[in-house]
Every structure is written in structure tokens, then in C-alpha cells.
Amino acid sequence: MPATDLDLLLAAARDAGEIAMSHWREDPETETKSDGTPVSEADIEVDTDLRRTLTAARPGYGWLSEETPDDPARLDRERCFIVDPIDGTRAYLSGQENWALSLAVASGGTVTDAVIHMPAKGLTYVAGQGQGARLIVAGDAKSALSVTATAGAEGARLITSKGTYADRHWRDGVPGFSKHFRPSMAYRLAVVAQGRFDAMITLRDAWEWDIAAGVLIAAEAGATVTDRRGAALRFNSPGRQTDGVLAANPALHGEILSRLA
């Protein structure tokens, strides 16, 4: 049995990633959920495998996952797994590579261990609280991750969705960002941690399973990560959502926050 929670998450993600890859580009059976989003047999199989593996190893932990009916008993547990079996299901089903398995452990409302595994790209982002963040490429550990030092919003490489650029969200017009997008919210946070982009933002309520792992990875890479109003993020909450997310180095985070309406 893995000695640490981070080792456990990493091993479980790699095994479940093989299940996801076995269905990728193989036209898995898919249904539409009540909220209009797709769920495939791959999502369910990965969720089932992760839940079996993780809760068997840590039976005292709670469980929160996009593809499992919520059990309020998690709120009484000291620690809780927060999992998105496949973040970016639409991308997954269309044969793209930008989807991820997002796994985290939260304790006392704070994420302590995180893994974002992207088997189709051969990338795995990992972080432990106070231990920094790193990228593993094809099984080989690489250098620690670090966010950029870009301080101004003008020209900053922002990774977000189209709706963020609506004028109503900004005090004096939309800053002149360099605009980018990736379908997986976990991956958006990871590439900010990696320094490939300067900031990530979502102004809509964010499901905890989409962001929990990425929030710790970005923070351990030097980002300031808050909700859209600058407040601290709390996880394993009754509502399972946060009031948006903003992640960037401290200077750029403050600049963007000051310009948001």
C-alpha cells in the first residue's frame, strides 16, 4: 500500500488512466446528464475504479466525485477524496488529448495532495502541501513547476472561456489579454503552474472536482489562487462549488482582481 496520500493518488491515477485510454477514440457509449453534459461509460468505469482503489486504501476518508451521487457523510470526515474521473469529457469523446484525471485529498477545507494525470499526452502534474509542484513526463520526474513573473494584465496570456471577456465583468473595459482556452479546467490550472500561461480565471461557479487538484498544483508553483472576489477557497463544502477561481502570480493576481467588476 502506498505510504503517502500523494503516492496513493499517483498510483491510482495511472491505473485508472489505462482504463480511460482503453475507451479513448473507441466510441464509448454515452448519455446526456440532466444538466446537459455528456457522461460516457469510460467516465463511470474510471470513477468506479478510483473509488474502489482509494477508499479501500483509506476507508476513513470521505468521497466526492462528479460521477458519484453525493453522500453528506463526507462532511463529517477529517479527510476527503475529491475526484473528477475525466475532466474534459467532450474533448475526450471527440478524440482530443486535452482531458485529465483530477484527483485530490482535502483536509479541513484545504487541499493537501493533488494529481492531474493526462494519459493521452503522457503528462502528470503532482503536488503536496508545502512540497512544491512538479511535472512527470512519460514516467520521468522533471524540474519543479513555477509560475511566470508577468505583472501586468495587458498582454498577459490568460487561459479562460469566452464568457470571461464580456464587458460587464470588467471595471474599465476588458484588458488586452492574449486569449487562450483549454477544455479541461484542471489542465488550465496546471499550465499556469507550468508557466506556459500567465493566469487562469473562471467567473462562473466552479465544481470542486474540476479545480481541487489544480488549485494546489498552481499554489505550490507560486500562484495566488482565490475565488473571483479574492477570498480563500474551501473544499469538501456542502454546496460542492466555489465562487469562481483566479490563479496567477501574486502581482498579476492583484492586477486582474482590481480590474474585475
KOLMI-965573 format. One record per residue (C-alpha): x negated, y negated, z; residue in three letters. Coordinates in nm, 4 decimals, always signed. Layout:
<sites>
<c1->X	c2->Y	c3->Z	aa->ALA>
...
</sites>
This chain:
<sites>
<c1->+0.0000	c2->+0.0000	c3->+0.0000	aa->MET>
<c1->-0.1389	c2->-0.3482	c3->-0.0890	aa->PRO>
<c1->-0.2878	c2->-0.5159	c3->+0.2182	aa->ALA>
<c1->-0.1580	c2->-0.8663	c3->+0.1480	aa->THR>
<c1->+0.1651	c2->-1.0086	c3->+0.0112	aa->ASP>
<c1->-0.0238	c2->-1.1588	c3->-0.2826	aa->LEU>
<c1->-0.1778	c2->-0.8228	c3->-0.3720	aa->ASP>
<c1->+0.1674	c2->-0.6661	c3->-0.3479	aa->LEU>
<c1->+0.3247	c2->-0.9256	c3->-0.5779	aa->LEU>
<c1->+0.0464	c2->-0.8876	c3->-0.8316	aa->LEU>
<c1->+0.0683	c2->-0.5083	c3->-0.8460	aa->ALA>
<c1->+0.4482	c2->-0.5156	c3->-0.8670	aa->ALA>
<c1->+0.4442	c2->-0.7789	c3->-1.1419	aa->ALA>
<c1->+0.2029	c2->-0.5792	c3->-1.3544	aa->ARG>
<c1->+0.4077	c2->-0.2605	c3->-1.3258	aa->ASP>
<c1->+0.7376	c2->-0.4390	c3->-1.3950	aa->ALA>
<c1->+0.5742	c2->-0.6236	c3->-1.6836	aa->GLY>
<c1->+0.5253	c2->-0.2901	c3->-1.8564	aa->GLU>
<c1->+0.8999	c2->-0.2303	c3->-1.8342	aa->ILE>
<c1->+0.9673	c2->-0.5714	c3->-1.9864	aa->ALA>
<c1->+0.7216	c2->-0.5051	c3->-2.2676	aa->MET>
<c1->+0.8852	c2->-0.1712	c3->-2.3482	aa->SER>
<c1->+1.2056	c2->-0.3591	c3->-2.4434	aa->HIS>
<c1->+1.0466	c2->-0.6695	c3->-2.5965	aa->TRP>
<c1->+1.1230	c2->-0.7035	c3->-2.9677	aa->ARG>
<c1->+1.3260	c2->-0.3816	c3->-2.9453	aa->GLU>
<c1->+1.6709	c2->-0.5485	c3->-2.9449	aa->ASP>
<c1->+1.7742	c2->-0.4577	c3->-2.5865	aa->PRO>
<c1->+2.1442	c2->-0.4532	c3->-2.5005	aa->GLU>
<c1->+2.2528	c2->-0.7981	c3->-2.3911	aa->THR>
<c1->+2.5568	c2->-0.9555	c3->-2.2260	aa->GLU>
<c1->+2.6577	c2->-1.3149	c3->-2.1531	aa->THR>
<c1->+2.6986	c2->-1.4089	c3->-1.7874	aa->LYS>
<c1->+2.9774	c2->-1.6296	c3->-1.6555	aa->SER>
<c1->+2.7511	c2->-1.9356	c3->-1.6759	aa->ASP>
<c1->+2.6910	c2->-1.8753	c3->-2.0463	aa->GLY>
<c1->+2.3332	c2->-1.7497	c3->-2.0113	aa->THR>
<c1->+2.2220	c2->-1.4120	c3->-2.1501	aa->PRO>
<c1->+2.1129	c2->-1.1130	c3->-1.9456	aa->VAL>
<c1->+1.9627	c2->-0.8049	c3->-2.1058	aa->SER>
<c1->+1.9057	c2->-0.4501	c3->-1.9945	aa->GLU>
<c1->+1.5402	c2->-0.5476	c3->-1.9630	aa->ALA>
<c1->+1.6246	c2->-0.8169	c3->-1.7040	aa->ASP>
<c1->+1.8194	c2->-0.5635	c3->-1.4999	aa->ILE>
<c1->+1.5577	c2->-0.2878	c3->-1.5216	aa->GLU>
<c1->+1.2786	c2->-0.5260	c3->-1.4213	aa->VAL>
<c1->+1.4875	c2->-0.6605	c3->-1.1329	aa->ASP>
<c1->+1.5669	c2->-0.3097	c3->-1.0110	aa->THR>
<c1->+1.2031	c2->-0.2027	c3->-1.0262	aa->ASP>
<c1->+1.0784	c2->-0.5123	c3->-0.8449	aa->LEU>
<c1->+1.3384	c2->-0.4874	c3->-0.5720	aa->ARG>
<c1->+1.2658	c2->-0.1193	c3->-0.5137	aa->ARG>
<c1->+0.8896	c2->-0.1722	c3->-0.5021	aa->THR>
<c1->+0.8779	c2->-0.4906	c3->-0.2979	aa->LEU>
<c1->+1.1432	c2->-0.4119	c3->-0.0381	aa->THR>
<c1->+1.0049	c2->-0.0620	c3->+0.0140	aa->ALA>
<c1->+0.6675	c2->-0.2149	c3->+0.0964	aa->ALA>
<c1->+0.8149	c2->-0.4955	c3->+0.3103	aa->ARG>
<c1->+1.1524	c2->-0.3717	c3->+0.4421	aa->PRO>
<c1->+1.1865	c2->-0.6631	c3->+0.6826	aa->GLY>
<c1->+1.1816	c2->-0.9266	c3->+0.4062	aa->TYR>
<c1->+1.4906	c2->-1.0830	c3->+0.2513	aa->GLY>
<c1->+1.5655	c2->-1.0688	c3->-0.1194	aa->TRP>
<c1->+1.6724	c2->-1.3499	c3->-0.3546	aa->LEU>
<c1->+1.6817	c2->-1.2837	c3->-0.7284	aa->SER>
<c1->+1.8613	c2->-1.4251	c3->-1.0290	aa->GLU>
<c1->+1.9905	c2->-1.0808	c3->-1.1271	aa->GLU>
<c1->+2.0980	c2->-0.9509	c3->-0.7841	aa->THR>
<c1->+2.4201	c2->-1.0591	c3->-0.6067	aa->PRO>
<c1->+2.3222	c2->-1.2860	c3->-0.3207	aa->ASP>
<c1->+2.3062	c2->-1.1352	c3->+0.0276	aa->ASP>
<c1->+2.3288	c2->-1.4041	c3->+0.3000	aa->PRO>
<c1->+2.1361	c2->-1.1705	c3->+0.5315	aa->ALA>
<c1->+1.8211	c2->-1.3116	c3->+0.3678	aa->ARG>
<c1->+1.8772	c2->-1.6360	c3->+0.5600	aa->LEU>
<c1->+1.8066	c2->-1.4560	c3->+0.8869	aa->ASP>
<c1->+1.4779	c2->-1.3055	c3->+0.7697	aa->ARG>
<c1->+1.1455	c2->-1.4639	c3->+0.8564	aa->GLU>
<c1->+1.0172	c2->-1.3985	c3->+0.5041	aa->ARG>
<c1->+1.1975	c2->-1.3610	c3->+0.1742	aa->CYS>
<c1->+1.1052	c2->-1.2482	c3->-0.1767	aa->PHE>
<c1->+1.2212	c2->-1.4966	c3->-0.4434	aa->ILE>
<c1->+1.2172	c2->-1.3406	c3->-0.7899	aa->VAL>
<c1->+1.3116	c2->-1.4146	c3->-1.1476	aa->ASP>
<c1->+1.2718	c2->-1.0824	c3->-1.3329	aa->PRO>
<c1->+1.2412	c2->-1.2550	c3->-1.6729	aa->ILE>
<c1->+1.2228	c2->-1.6331	c3->-1.6723	aa->ASP>
<c1->+1.2982	c2->-1.7475	c3->-2.0257	aa->GLY>
<c1->+1.5365	c2->-1.4692	c3->-2.1292	aa->THR>
<c1->+1.6376	c2->-1.6459	c3->-2.4507	aa->ARG>
<c1->+1.2729	c2->-1.6697	c3->-2.5549	aa->ALA>
<c1->+1.2240	c2->-1.3053	c3->-2.4604	aa->TYR>
<c1->+1.5219	c2->-1.1940	c3->-2.6686	aa->LEU>
<c1->+1.4093	c2->-1.3966	c3->-2.9704	aa->SER>
<c1->+1.0675	c2->-1.2281	c3->-2.9655	aa->GLY>
<c1->+0.8691	c2->-1.5278	c3->-2.8408	aa->GLN>
<c1->+0.5777	c2->-1.4893	c3->-2.5970	aa->GLU>
<c1->+0.6598	c2->-1.7747	c3->-2.3566	aa->ASN>
<c1->+0.8545	c2->-1.5783	c3->-2.0942	aa->TRP>
<c1->+0.7410	c2->-1.4752	c3->-1.7490	aa->ALA>
<c1->+0.7998	c2->-1.2626	c3->-1.4428	aa->LEU>
<c1->+0.8106	c2->-1.5050	c3->-1.1494	aa->SER>
<c1->+0.7527	c2->-1.3623	c3->-0.8005	aa->LEU>
<c1->+0.7107	c2->-1.5433	c3->-0.4695	aa->ALA>
<c1->+0.7272	c2->-1.4978	c3->-0.0944	aa->VAL>
<c1->+0.8722	c2->-1.7778	c3->+0.1181	aa->ALA>
<c1->+0.8374	c2->-1.8190	c3->+0.4939	aa->SER>
<c1->+1.0087	c2->-2.0913	c3->+0.6921	aa->GLY>
<c1->+1.1221	c2->-2.2611	c3->+0.3736	aa->GLY>
<c1->+0.7707	c2->-2.2748	c3->+0.2247	aa->THR>
<c1->+0.6255	c2->-2.0551	c3->-0.0499	aa->VAL>
<c1->+0.3186	c2->-1.8705	c3->+0.0772	aa->THR>
<c1->+0.2306	c2->-1.6363	c3->-0.2112	aa->ASP>
<c1->+0.3059	c2->-1.6563	c3->-0.5822	aa->ALA>
<c1->+0.2535	c2->-1.4736	c3->-0.9107	aa->VAL>
<c1->+0.3618	c2->-1.5766	c3->-1.2597	aa->ILE>
<c1->+0.2946	c2->-1.2856	c3->-1.4937	aa->HIS>
<c1->+0.3187	c2->-1.3283	c3->-1.8707	aa->MET>
<c1->+0.2515	c2->-0.9837	c3->-2.0195	aa->PRO>
<c1->+0.3176	c2->-1.0837	c3->-2.3807	aa->ALA>
<c1->+0.0439	c2->-1.3498	c3->-2.3552	aa->LYS>
<c1->-0.1915	c2->-1.1497	c3->-2.1321	aa->GLY>
<c1->-0.1864	c2->-1.4224	c3->-1.8652	aa->LEU>
<c1->-0.1255	c2->-1.4058	c3->-1.4908	aa->THR>
<c1->-0.1240	c2->-1.7095	c3->-1.2619	aa->TYR>
<c1->-0.1642	c2->-1.6450	c3->-0.8881	aa->VAL>
<c1->-0.1865	c2->-1.8492	c3->-0.5690	aa->ALA>
<c1->-0.1883	c2->-1.8009	c3->-0.1951	aa->GLY>
<c1->-0.1171	c2->-2.0803	c3->+0.0501	aa->GLN>
<c1->-0.4457	c2->-2.2527	c3->+0.1314	aa->GLY>
<c1->-0.6364	c2->-2.0252	c3->-0.1081	aa->GLN>
<c1->-0.6172	c2->-2.2224	c3->-0.4324	aa->GLY>
<c1->-0.4721	c2->-2.1086	c3->-0.7641	aa->ALA>
<c1->-0.6351	c2->-1.9062	c3->-1.0372	aa->ARG>
<c1->-0.5678	c2->-1.7587	c3->-1.3766	aa->LEU>
<c1->-0.6248	c2->-1.3951	c3->-1.4677	aa->ILE>
<c1->-0.6697	c2->-1.3277	c3->-1.8398	aa->VAL>
<c1->-0.6390	c2->-0.9664	c3->-1.9551	aa->ALA>
<c1->-0.7298	c2->-0.8472	c3->-1.6062	aa->GLY>
<c1->-1.0390	c2->-1.0657	c3->-1.5596	aa->ASP>
<c1->-1.0254	c2->-1.3428	c3->-1.2977	aa->ALA>
<c1->-1.1095	c2->-1.6881	c3->-1.4291	aa->LYS>
<c1->-1.2052	c2->-2.0104	c3->-1.2532	aa->SER>
<c1->-0.9762	c2->-2.1855	c3->-1.0135	aa->ALA>
<c1->-0.6999	c2->-2.3935	c3->-1.1663	aa->LEU>
<c1->-0.6967	c2->-2.7714	c3->-1.1340	aa->SER>
<c1->-0.4501	c2->-3.0386	c3->-1.2452	aa->VAL>
<c1->-0.5553	c2->-3.3302	c3->-1.4638	aa->THR>
<c1->-0.6560	c2->-3.6728	c3->-1.3315	aa->ALA>
<c1->-0.4294	c2->-3.8694	c3->-1.5682	aa->THR>
<c1->-0.2912	c2->-4.1571	c3->-1.3607	aa->ALA>
<c1->-0.0593	c2->-4.3489	c3->-1.5958	aa->GLY>
<c1->+0.2739	c2->-4.2415	c3->-1.7384	aa->ALA>
<c1->+0.2060	c2->-4.3984	c3->-2.0784	aa->GLU>
<c1->+0.0640	c2->-4.1249	c3->-2.2979	aa->GLY>
<c1->+0.0808	c2->-3.8633	c3->-2.0232	aa->ALA>
<c1->+0.1564	c2->-3.5139	c3->-2.1511	aa->ARG>
<c1->+0.4946	c2->-3.4344	c3->-1.9977	aa->LEU>
<c1->+0.6477	c2->-3.0887	c3->-2.0218	aa->ILE>
<c1->+1.0231	c2->-3.1010	c3->-1.9766	aa->THR>
<c1->+1.3574	c2->-3.0595	c3->-2.1528	aa->SER>
<c1->+1.5122	c2->-3.3070	c3->-2.3955	aa->LYS>
<c1->+1.7695	c2->-3.4408	c3->-2.1487	aa->GLY>
<c1->+1.4969	c2->-3.5901	c3->-1.9280	aa->THR>
<c1->+1.4401	c2->-3.8636	c3->-2.1875	aa->TYR>
<c1->+1.7891	c2->-4.0131	c3->-2.1587	aa->ALA>
<c1->+1.7635	c2->-4.3858	c3->-2.0794	aa->ASP>
<c1->+1.9897	c2->-4.3557	c3->-1.7758	aa->ARG>
<c1->+1.7196	c2->-4.1637	c3->-1.5886	aa->HIS>
<c1->+1.4613	c2->-4.4457	c3->-1.6058	aa->TRP>
<c1->+1.4446	c2->-4.7920	c3->-1.4498	aa->ARG>
<c1->+1.2887	c2->-4.9879	c3->-1.7367	aa->ASP>
<c1->+1.3155	c2->-4.7550	c3->-2.0310	aa->GLY>
<c1->+1.1567	c2->-4.4184	c3->-2.0919	aa->VAL>
<c1->+0.7761	c2->-4.4284	c3->-2.0532	aa->PRO>
<c1->+0.5714	c2->-4.3440	c3->-2.3619	aa->GLY>
<c1->+0.5111	c2->-3.9823	c3->-2.2703	aa->PHE>
<c1->+0.3572	c2->-3.7270	c3->-2.5029	aa->SER>
<c1->+0.6547	c2->-3.4898	c3->-2.5182	aa->LYS>
<c1->+0.6268	c2->-3.1121	c3->-2.4809	aa->HIS>
<c1->+0.8539	c2->-2.8180	c3->-2.3956	aa->PHE>
<c1->+0.8325	c2->-2.4511	c3->-2.2956	aa->ARG>
<c1->+1.1420	c2->-2.2355	c3->-2.2289	aa->PRO>
<c1->+1.0214	c2->-2.0833	c3->-1.9007	aa->SER>
<c1->+1.0296	c2->-2.3263	c3->-1.6082	aa->MET>
<c1->+0.7774	c2->-2.1106	c3->-1.4228	aa->ALA>
<c1->+0.5391	c2->-2.1411	c3->-1.7183	aa->TYR>
<c1->+0.5885	c2->-2.5183	c3->-1.7305	aa->ARG>
<c1->+0.4609	c2->-2.5457	c3->-1.3747	aa->LEU>
<c1->+0.1767	c2->-2.3040	c3->-1.4458	aa->ALA>
<c1->+0.0414	c2->-2.5009	c3->-1.7415	aa->VAL>
<c1->+0.0423	c2->-2.8198	c3->-1.5328	aa->VAL>
<c1->-0.1619	c2->-2.6303	c3->-1.2729	aa->ALA>
<c1->-0.3917	c2->-2.5204	c3->-1.5539	aa->GLN>
<c1->-0.4488	c2->-2.8798	c3->-1.6667	aa->GLY>
<c1->-0.3047	c2->-2.8225	c3->-2.0126	aa->ARG>
<c1->-0.0316	c2->-3.0799	c3->-1.9406	aa->PHE>
<c1->-0.0225	c2->-3.3721	c3->-1.7000	aa->ASP>
<c1->+0.3227	c2->-3.3408	c3->-1.5441	aa->ALA>
<c1->+0.6351	c2->-3.1303	c3->-1.5284	aa->MET>
<c1->+0.9798	c2->-3.2581	c3->-1.4401	aa->ILE>
<c1->+1.3366	c2->-3.1375	c3->-1.4342	aa->THR>
<c1->+1.6118	c2->-3.3757	c3->-1.3289	aa->LEU>
<c1->+1.8804	c2->-3.1104	c3->-1.3026	aa->ARG>
<c1->+1.9328	c2->-2.8868	c3->-1.0018	aa->ASP>
<c1->+1.6767	c2->-2.6070	c3->-1.0239	aa->ALA>
<c1->+1.7377	c2->-2.2490	c3->-0.9147	aa->TRP>
<c1->+1.4805	c2->-2.1396	c3->-0.6604	aa->GLU>
<c1->+1.3856	c2->-1.8261	c3->-0.8533	aa->TRP>
<c1->+1.2871	c2->-2.0383	c3->-1.1542	aa->ASP>
<c1->+1.0409	c2->-2.2555	c3->-0.9622	aa->ILE>
<c1->+0.9281	c2->-2.0931	c3->-0.6349	aa->ALA>
<c1->+0.6143	c2->-1.9277	c3->-0.7700	aa->ALA>
<c1->+0.5234	c2->-2.2198	c3->-0.9948	aa->GLY>
<c1->+0.5611	c2->-2.4737	c3->-0.7164	aa->VAL>
<c1->+0.2919	c2->-2.3063	c3->-0.5044	aa->LEU>
<c1->+0.0611	c2->-2.2476	c3->-0.8009	aa->ILE>
<c1->+0.0834	c2->-2.6138	c3->-0.9032	aa->ALA>
<c1->+0.0374	c2->-2.7357	c3->-0.5457	aa->ALA>
<c1->-0.2658	c2->-2.5140	c3->-0.4896	aa->GLU>
<c1->-0.4139	c2->-2.6562	c3->-0.8116	aa->ALA>
<c1->-0.3911	c2->-3.0077	c3->-0.6652	aa->GLY>
<c1->-0.0469	c2->-3.1247	c3->-0.7726	aa->ALA>
<c1->+0.2003	c2->-3.3123	c3->-0.5597	aa->THR>
<c1->+0.5265	c2->-3.1197	c3->-0.6011	aa->VAL>
<c1->+0.8601	c2->-3.2559	c3->-0.4770	aa->THR>
<c1->+1.2219	c2->-3.2783	c3->-0.5789	aa->ASP>
<c1->+1.3252	c2->-3.5521	c3->-0.8237	aa->ARG>
<c1->+1.3548	c2->-3.8052	c3->-0.5396	aa->ARG>
<c1->+1.0190	c2->-3.7323	c3->-0.3795	aa->GLY>
<c1->+1.1460	c2->-3.5103	c3->-0.0985	aa->ALA>
<c1->+0.9808	c2->-3.1858	c3->+0.0075	aa->ALA>
<c1->+1.1126	c2->-2.8661	c3->-0.1489	aa->LEU>
<c1->+1.2623	c2->-2.5976	c3->+0.0755	aa->ARG>
<c1->+1.3117	c2->-2.2358	c3->-0.0270	aa->PHE>
<c1->+1.5395	c2->-1.9488	c3->+0.0737	aa->ASN>
<c1->+1.8141	c2->-2.2061	c3->+0.1239	aa->SER>
<c1->+2.1873	c2->-2.1289	c3->+0.1453	aa->PRO>
<c1->+2.2547	c2->-2.3049	c3->-0.1857	aa->GLY>
<c1->+1.9548	c2->-2.1486	c3->-0.3644	aa->ARG>
<c1->+1.8865	c2->-2.4718	c3->-0.5568	aa->GLN>
<c1->+1.6654	c2->-2.7797	c3->-0.5325	aa->THR>
<c1->+1.7419	c2->-3.1356	c3->-0.6445	aa->ASP>
<c1->+1.5167	c2->-3.1130	c3->-0.9486	aa->GLY>
<c1->+1.1373	c2->-3.0863	c3->-0.9490	aa->VAL>
<c1->+0.8483	c2->-3.3242	c3->-1.0179	aa->LEU>
<c1->+0.4905	c2->-3.1935	c3->-1.0324	aa->ALA>
<c1->+0.1758	c2->-3.3900	c3->-1.1190	aa->ALA>
<c1->-0.1484	c2->-3.5072	c3->-0.9650	aa->ASN>
<c1->-0.0766	c2->-3.7470	c3->-0.6740	aa->PRO>
<c1->-0.1353	c2->-4.0702	c3->-0.8706	aa->ALA>
<c1->+0.0760	c2->-3.9705	c3->-1.1701	aa->LEU>
<c1->+0.3438	c2->-3.8231	c3->-0.9460	aa->HIS>
<c1->+0.3804	c2->-4.1576	c3->-0.7705	aa->GLY>
<c1->+0.3852	c2->-4.3465	c3->-1.1018	aa->GLU>
<c1->+0.6600	c2->-4.1274	c3->-1.2503	aa->ILE>
<c1->+0.8627	c2->-4.1329	c3->-0.9283	aa->LEU>
<c1->+0.8518	c2->-4.5138	c3->-0.9197	aa->SER>
<c1->+0.9885	c2->-4.5331	c3->-1.2735	aa->ARG>
<c1->+1.2743	c2->-4.2893	c3->-1.2273	aa->LEU>
<c1->+1.6167	c2->-4.4434	c3->-1.1759	aa->ALA>
</sites>
